[in-house]
């Protein structure tokens, strides 16, 4: 049951941070494509002759987890920076020419 929580949270986060609808649909499709590629890759990196330790597979998975962790913190920092920049533009009453998440009134969910 708990294994189904993370993909759901990921989809909710993408829905809340992507606008308009065509950008949201593309982001959701890309999320599913990248997620499903993992099943293809895992069959190639866990080599039977390395059994039972599977050094190549485990090293690859650990590297991907580390890269995911770094990208998550980088994304949080970038979205926080964008939110602060948009808030500054609202305070100085800058003209809003953006559409969807490019609008200065759109706030990213962190």
Secondary structure, 3 states (H helix, E strand, C coil): CHHHHHHHHHHHHHHHHCCCHHHHHHHHHHHHHHHHHHHHHHHHHCCHHHCCCCHHHHHHHHHHHHHHHHHHHHHHHHHHHHHHHHHHHHHCCCCCCCCHHHCCCCCCCC
